[in-house]
């Protein structure tokens, strides 16, 4: 199994996705989107832009 995005509609009628690892574990979940098309645009953006993302550590106050 490969990594995947699982799209679903929550109880409040918002569209969300879970990013799921090959072992079936959810790695992260999205915010709620009013439309499925906006959600899919977000997924497409992640797929195109994440490979070069920097990793930083935040210092909390």
Secondary structure, DSSP 8 states (H G I E B T S, - for coil): ---EEEEEE-TTS-EEEEEE-TTS-EEEE---BSSHHHHHHHHHHHHHHGGG---------
